[in-house]
Amino acid sequence: MDYYELTMCYSYFLNKKHHELCVFDVFFRGIPDGGGYAIFCGLEDIVDYIKNLSFSAEEITFLRNKKQFNEEFLNYLQNFKFQGDLYSFKEGSVMFPMEPIITVKGNLIECQLIETYLLTIFNHQSLIATKSLRIVRAAKGRSVMEFGARRAQGSEAAIKGARASYIAGCIGSSNTLDDYLYGIPALGTMAHSYVMSFESEYEAFKCYSLTYPDNSLLLVDTYNTLKSGVPNAIKVHNEVLKPLGKRLKGIRIDSGDLAYLTQKARLMLDNAGLQDCKITVSNSLDEYLITSLIEQGAKIDSFGVGERLITARSEPVFGGVYKISMTTNQGKLVPTIKLSDNPIKTTTPGFKKVYRLYDVNHQAIADLVTLQSEEVDETKPYLLFDPFFIYKQKQITNFSKELKTVLIFKEGKLVYQLPTLQEIKNFTQKEVDALWPEVKRLENPQEYYVDLSQELWDLKENLLKKYQK
């Protein structure tokens, strides 16, 4: 946690405000890389954190030695346990800017103390899931493997990033620990050092194929891809694997002109009767390079994507924020608003929830943010309007609704059944399938609307007028 959470909480405590109820929202203002949508990831870690949040004796001693907090407050922390409510989108959900993805209702101290962890997890894992899905979609059905552990910003980022990438559609990871922890298939064969450790490339391929006759995938670009790598791979197939009744599973190219090399390698493999031998490429790939390779006619079956996925290199900050939307005033929970000269930084007040509205073909029309007390009647026409440009309106009929905001903790008790990782992965695919193709474009996607209900919009406008007097 950030230290200012503790200093604020101490002041709440001294001023006897620590029992006052409040509501905070986690949301974000913009989608990385100019994308049309983002993927929410990290709920499982957030649940685990809140369930176990406490202060040990050693941590209390550390805070005591700061000489900034009295014993009464330290005793409060020593007995602290989250007792509030937490609402959230399901993990793996498609999400959009300016809608509350996580909502926390509790006293000022418990809401304040969890701020940094919520944002750390939400921002990092949602960033990697969003980037991964862009890459997976760019591959157009070809397999994508996450290969970024050694370039991640630390071990935790490597582990959680691989999990997020799997949710987004990657088929596996180079990170063995993710297989151990989550059952994400650990994938990998050999490095250039393996090839170079033998007297010849042929000898390296031969030894590897004898070690793994049922899964021989050979790295062919250590010396010369087309003059030695691919010919040696074919030779090993003919002289080592074929006599055993086995076949060469694949080759990997990690450098050079991947479009040209894969085209030539495919021709060589096909001419050798290895039409079923797969070609994998790696080497600083991202969604743009993958798109370019496919457009150039590269003969690629799968991609190994590393640093540009695990670090979201093109835009490595997600930008989620945690803002208060209700406070206690004279014993009552009342809406509050943060003003800004920049309209996008003016918050939306109130205790809210989010609906996703669908047409008769279950394609998403828009997201609708309402107050918790509101219900949307699907049997009647509903008027949607842009919250910033209210003259842009659309009346919808024959629609269905889905409540995106799910209760996770009630009075500190977990009331939500966490899904399995595979269930989350499948759910994400269904979420993406429900978006119009225009929203899913890699570049210049159609804007997806997040609208406010009339009641919520009126509340916001009234508070704006109140504080602008």
PESUL-V522671 format. One record per backbone hydrogen bond with DSSP energy under -0.5 kcal/mol. NH is the residue of the N-H (numbers start at 0). CO is the residue of the C=O. If there is no record, write none. Layout:
NH:CO + NH:CO
This chain:
4:1 + 5:1 + 5:2 + 6:2 + 7:3 + 8:4 + 9:5 + 10:6 + 11:7 + 12:8 + 13:9 + 14:10 + 15:12 + 16:11 + 17:11 + 19:16 + 21:105 + 22:325 + 23:103 + 24:322 + 25:101 + 26:24 + 26:320 + 28:318 + 33:30 + 34:31 + 37:94 + 38:125 + 39:92 + 45:41 + 46:42 + 47:43 + 48:44 + 49:45 + 50:46 + 51:47 + 52:48 + 52:49 + 55:53 + 59:55 + 60:56 + 61:57 + 62:58 + 63:59 + 64:60 + 65:61 + 65:62 + 66:63 + 67:62 + 73:69 + 74:70 + 75:71 + 76:72 + 77:73 + 78:74 + 79:76 + 84:104 + 85:408 + 86:102 + 87:405 + 88:100 + 91:39 + 92:89 + 94:37 + 97:27 + 98:95 + 100:25 + 100:98 + 101:25 + 102:86 + 103:23 + 104:84 + 105:21 + 107:19 + 108:17 + 110:106 + 111:107 + 112:108 + 113:109 + 114:111 + 117:113 + 118:114 + 119:115 + 120:116 + 121:117 + 122:118 + 123:119 + 124:120 + 125:120 + 125:121 + 126:122 + 127:123 + 128:124 + 129:125 + 130:126 + 131:127 + 132:128 + 133:129 + 134:130 + 135:131 + 136:132 + 137:133 + 138:134 + 139:136 + 140:135 + 141:138 + 142:300 + 144:302 + 145:171 + 146:144 + 146:304 + 150:147 + 151:147 + 151:148 + 153:151 + 157:153 + 158:154 + 159:155 + 160:156 + 161:157 + 162:158 + 163:159 + 164:160 + 165:161 + 166:162 + 167:163 + 168:165 + 169:164 + 170:143 + 171:143 + 172:184 + 173:145 + 175:173 + 177:174 + 178:174 + 178:175 + 179:175 + 180:176 + 181:177 + 182:177 + 182:178 + 183:177 + 186:172 + 193:190 + 194:190 + 195:191 + 196:192 + 197:194 + 203:199 + 204:200 + 205:201 + 206:202 + 207:203 + 208:204 + 209:205 + 210:206 + 211:207 + 214:211 + 216:214 + 217:249 + 219:217 + 219:251 + 227:223 + 228:223 + 229:224 + 231:227 + 232:228 + 233:229 + 234:230 + 235:231 + 236:232 + 237:233 + 238:234 + 239:235 + 240:235 + 241:236 + 243:239 + 243:240 + 244:241 + 245:240 + 248:215 + 249:215 + 250:277 + 251:217 + 252:279 + 257:255 + 260:256 + 261:257 + 262:258 + 263:259 + 264:260 + 265:261 + 266:262 + 267:263 + 268:264 + 269:265 + 270:266 + 271:267 + 272:269 + 273:268 + 276:273 + 277:248 + 279:250 + 279:277 + 280:301 + 281:252 + 289:285 + 290:286 + 291:287 + 292:288 + 293:289 + 294:290 + 295:291 + 296:293 + 297:292 + 299:297 + 300:278 + 301:278 + 302:142 + 303:280 + 304:144 + 304:302 + 308:305 + 309:305 + 310:306 + 311:308 + 314:311 + 320:26 + 322:24 + 324:22 + 325:22 + 326:333 + 328:326 + 328:331 + 331:328 + 333:326 + 333:331 + 335:324 + 338:336 + 342:340 + 344:341 + 345:342 + 346:337 + 346:344 + 348:346 + 349:324 + 351:349 + 352:369 + 354:367 + 355:401 + 356:365 + 357:399 + 358:362 + 361:358 + 363:433 + 364:356 + 365:356 + 366:448 + 367:354 + 368:450 + 369:352 + 369:367 + 371:350 + 373:370 + 376:374 + 377:375 + 379:376 + 381:395 + 383:381 + 383:393 + 385:388 + 385:391 + 391:388 + 392:390 + 393:383 + 395:381 + 395:393 + 399:357 + 401:355 + 403:353 + 403:401 + 404:353 + 405:87 + 405:403 + 407:85 + 408:85 + 409:412 + 411:83 + 412:409 + 414:407 + 415:407 + 417:415 + 423:419 + 424:420 + 425:421 + 426:422 + 427:423 + 428:424 + 429:425 + 430:426 + 431:427 + 432:428 + 433:429 + 434:431 + 438:435 + 439:435 + 440:437 + 444:33 + 445:437 + 450:366 + 450:448 + 451:384 + 452:368 + 456:452 + 457:453 + 458:454 + 459:455 + 460:456 + 461:457 + 462:458 + 463:459 + 464:460 + 465:461 + 466:462 + 467:463 + 468:465
